[in-house]
Amino acid sequence: MHANRGRRSTDPRHAEPRLRCRQHAALLGAAILGIILASSLSVQAPTALAFACYGALHAAAVALCLRPMPTRARSLAFVAAAALLSGSLARLGLLAAPLLANRGVEAAALSVVAVSAFVGALGYGALLSWPLRYRLPPRRLVMTAFACMVAASAALVLMRRYLVGGSAWLAIPWWIAFSAGLCAAAGRSARLERRERARARGEQTQ
């Protein structure tokens, strides 16, 4: 019985997935360069479709960098769900903006972007724990959601001030903020595990 339990704990199928942050950062950087180039060379896609693509790209950059890697079915489910979430929030934001127009166009846009960024981060965190079984601690998820909200809101303000457009300039800061939250959580988890191993070795030598 003990041997079976030991084998199960070391089975990679039951291991907690870990994010390789350097690899993730490299993939994310390549994706950012790609969408900037695409947005500068081609006609702008409809907003909801563009954000669905952004959601799928970021989700793929996460799924490909988890070890052990999730199954293909789980990865595809995560990418599809992230695309649906991102595209749906963008669509809802476009529908909600006119309803808030009495507060002014700029204030309405800022409210929609802030709420969408925050809710999107929370939903994305929930998707991580479902198809991929990658659990972000609730406190860290909320902090990351606030960071995403601030990043997207600041991006919108800068877009208005410097007259640059394109949905990519809203998505990219959100990407960076969310990935920074993931990597901060991964780094903290790794440090805690190193301390636990060091403590266990110390107890064994006593």
FENDA-V925933 format. One record per residue. N is the residue number from 1. PSI is psi in degrees with one decimal (999 if undefined). D_CENTER is the distance of its C-alpha to the mean C-alpha in whole Angstrom. Layout:
((N	PSI	D_CENTER) (N	PSI	D_CENTER))
//
This chain:
((1	-43.7	40) (2	-37.2	39) (3	-40.3	38) (4	-40.3	36) (5	-37.6	34) (6	-39.9	34) (7	-37.8	33) (8	-37.3	30) (9	-26.3	28) (10	-2.2	28) (11	122.6	27) (12	-22.2	24) (13	-23.2	23) (14	1.5	23) (15	149.7	21) (16	125.5	18) (17	149.8	15) (18	146.4	14) (19	126.3	12) (20	100.7	14) (21	-36.3	13) (22	-44.7	15) (23	-40.1	15) (24	-42.8	11) (25	-39.1	12) (26	-44.3	15) (27	-40.9	13) (28	-41.5	11) (29	-41.3	14) (30	-40.3	16) (31	-39.4	13) (32	-46.5	14) (33	-38.8	17) (34	-44.2	18) (35	-29.5	16) (36	-43.8	19) (37	-43.1	21) (38	-40.2	21) (39	-25.8	21) (40	-19.7	24) (41	-15.6	26) (42	169.6	26) (43	142.6	26) (44	133.1	23) (45	160.9	22) (46	144.3	22) (47	-48.1	19) (48	-41.8	18) (49	-41.2	18) (50	-45.0	16) (51	-31.1	13) (52	-41.0	13) (53	-40.4	13) (54	-43.2	10) (55	-41.9	8) (56	-40.1	10) (57	-46.5	10) (58	-41.2	6) (59	-40.6	7) (60	-38.9	10) (61	-27.0	9) (62	-51.0	8) (63	-37.6	11) (64	-16.8	13) (65	9.3	13) (66	140.1	13) (67	126.5	17) (68	150.4	19) (69	139.1	17) (70	161.5	16) (71	161.1	19) (72	-38.8	19) (73	-42.6	19) (74	-40.2	16) (75	-45.9	14) (76	-38.9	15) (77	-40.3	15) (78	-45.4	11) (79	-44.9	11) (80	-42.3	14) (81	-39.4	12) (82	-40.2	9) (83	-43.7	11) (84	-42.7	14) (85	-49.4	12) (86	-45.4	11) (87	-38.8	14) (88	-41.8	16) (89	-38.7	14) (90	-42.1	16) (91	-44.3	19) (92	-36.9	19) (93	-40.8	19) (94	-35.6	22) (95	-31.9	24) (96	-28.4	23) (97	-46.0	24) (98	-29.5	28) (99	-21.6	28) (100	9.0	27) (101	-21.2	30) (102	-16.1	32) (103	-2.6	30) (104	146.5	30) (105	-45.6	28) (106	-42.6	26) (107	-39.3	26) (108	-44.9	25) (109	-41.4	22) (110	-40.6	21) (111	-44.8	21) (112	-44.8	19) (113	-44.0	16) (114	-48.1	16) (115	-42.9	16) (116	-41.7	13) (117	-41.2	11) (118	-51.1	11) (119	-39.2	12) (120	-40.4	9) (121	-41.8	7) (122	-44.1	9) (123	-37.6	10) (124	-39.6	6) (125	-38.7	7) (126	-38.6	10) (127	-35.4	10) (128	-40.8	9) (129	-16.1	12) (130	-73.9	14) (131	-37.2	14) (132	-12.2	13) (133	32.2	14) (134	110.6	12) (135	118.4	12) (136	125.6	11) (137	140.7	14) (138	-43.1	14) (139	-43.2	15) (140	-37.3	12) (141	-43.6	10) (142	-43.1	12) (143	-40.9	13) (144	-39.6	9) (145	-41.3	9) (146	-40.1	13) (147	-40.3	11) (148	-40.1	9) (149	-45.3	12) (150	-42.6	15) (151	-45.8	13) (152	-39.5	13) (153	-43.0	17) (154	-38.0	18) (155	-40.8	17) (156	-42.3	19) (157	-43.5	22) (158	-37.6	22) (159	-41.1	22) (160	-38.6	25) (161	-41.5	27) (162	7.6	27) (163	44.1	27) (164	143.9	24) (165	-173.7	22) (166	132.4	20) (167	-23.3	17) (168	-32.0	15) (169	-12.4	16) (170	-36.8	14) (171	-39.3	11) (172	-47.9	11) (173	-36.1	11) (174	-45.7	8) (175	-51.1	6) (176	-42.7	8) (177	-44.1	8) (178	-43.2	5) (179	-35.0	6) (180	-40.1	9) (181	-42.2	8) (182	-45.1	7) (183	-34.0	10) (184	-42.4	13) (185	-40.9	12) (186	-40.8	13) (187	-40.7	16) (188	-41.9	17) (189	-41.0	18) (190	-39.7	19) (191	-41.6	22) (192	-39.5	23) (193	-37.1	24) (194	-39.9	26) (195	-39.6	28) (196	-41.7	28) (197	-40.9	30) (198	-40.0	32) (199	-40.2	33) (200	-40.7	34) (201	-38.6	36) (202	-39.2	38) (203	-32.4	39) (204	-30.5	40) (205	-12.0	42) (206	999	44))
//
